[in-house]
Structure formats: C-alpha cells, structure tokens
C-alpha cells in the first residue's frame, strides 16, 4: 500500500499542472508527436520538454522516438490508479474473496 | 449482520456463497499459514507477521515481489472477533493501537460468516474514510476534465481491443 501511495502521489504531482493536463487530454485522443503537442503551447520547446519528462518519469506517458520524431503515448493503466478509487478497492476485495473461495473449495488444499 | 449505515459513495460490500463449511472458511481467515495463501494476489508473496483474531489483536502483513525482500503491506487492529461469526478490523489504528494515516485510504472491514444450505454465506462490508486523493482531486480543479479524459481513454482502449 505504501508503494501504491507513492504511485498515486506521482500521478497527482504530474497532473498538478495545466500544461501537463492538456497534454494528457490531447493524448487521450491518440498518440501525438512532441512537436505537434508543443505547437499548442505558448512556452519554449525546452520548457515544454520538461513537462513531457515529468509525465514520462511518473509513468503517465511513454515516448517513442522514430527517426527524428518523438511520439507520446498515454499510459492508460497508470491513469487507472486515480480513476476510481472505490472501484479499485471493490476489485481488490472481490479478487481476495475469489482466492479465499478457491482455497477452501479445492480439496487438495484442505489436507 | 450490521445495522451501521452504509454509504454507497464510500463503502463497498462483497457477498459470496462459498461451497465449504463455515469452520473451513473461518480457518482460512484465522490460520496465518492459510491466510497468507489468499490475502494477496500471486505472484506477490504475503507474509503474516501477526494475526491475533481477538478484540485488540494485531493484523500485520508484509508483501514481497521476489519472496526475499519484504515490505509492509497492512498494519491493522482487530476490533471485534466473534468465533465463527464475525471479524472486524481497521487500519485507522495500527497494531500498537496508535492512530494511523493508512494509504491509500483508511477503512474498517467487517467480515461475517453464516451457515448456508450450500456452505457458507460470507459477506464483507468495507467502510472507507473520505480519501485524501478525492479531496486533492477536487482541489486540483480538474474533476470535470478528468471525466472526459477517462471517456477518451476508454474509447481509445476499446478501439485498440477491437483491432
């Protein structure tokens, strides 16, 4: 759970900025090159790249370089960390109950 | 069963008829060796440090990805334990009865065990504190934008899955 917390913290830090949130929204529509993303932003490319790196280091996006073009891709699993905490907890308890059920209903386990 | 208020915004229930005798299900919950086998999903390895199923007893587990290096998982306090009937624990107090700030969220979990014609009627009610992440979410002011991003993401994922 401590690890989970650190992940959530990282995701929130990454998203606590309007430029980075705009990048996330844009990438929600599909992979986009850094150059194309940067043209929508008023800041310089080096400043913009810092935001891209923050998103990447917190696992919210991946970037892939092909030739001279670096393309950003959204990491959907990472976003699920903060998507719906209650659904996540429910899934944990459902899975836990599945495993408990399996343990007590498998004859070999009950020696 | 509990008569305490259930808040659908914060709480969850799991109900399951388990085809095994109540004593067997109870033992899977209260015997550390058995408990460790189901508490965490494989391949994560669970190690039960303390499992004292009595009021005021400890429930402490550790977890490991490689089976060698263990990190804390749960440090909780058993609030109630009625033999073969009910276990209630919380992580809002740790096993030393010290108020805790558990991550990702504070909860009280109540498990009830009842006889059923097919085995055991097993129910879990988990009541959560108001999560800090939700407060922060609202604070950051992107709750609305977030919903649309999630929808977009779902569309992207579904499109990918359909390929």
Interface residues (C-beta under 8 A of the other chain):
Chain A: X1 X2 X3 X4 X5 X8 X12 X15 X16 X21 X24 X25 X28 X29 X30 X74 X76 X79 X82 X83 X85 X86 X89 X90 X93 X94 X95 X96 X97 X99 X100 X101 X102 X103 X104 X105 X109 X110
Chain B: X9 X10 X12 X14 X16 X18 X19 X20 X24 X25 X28 X29 X34 X37 X38 X39 X41 X71 X72 X73 X74 X102 X103 X104 X105 X107 X109 X122 X124 X126 X128 X131 X133 X134 X136 X137 X140 X142 X145 X148 X149 X150 X152 X153 X156 X157
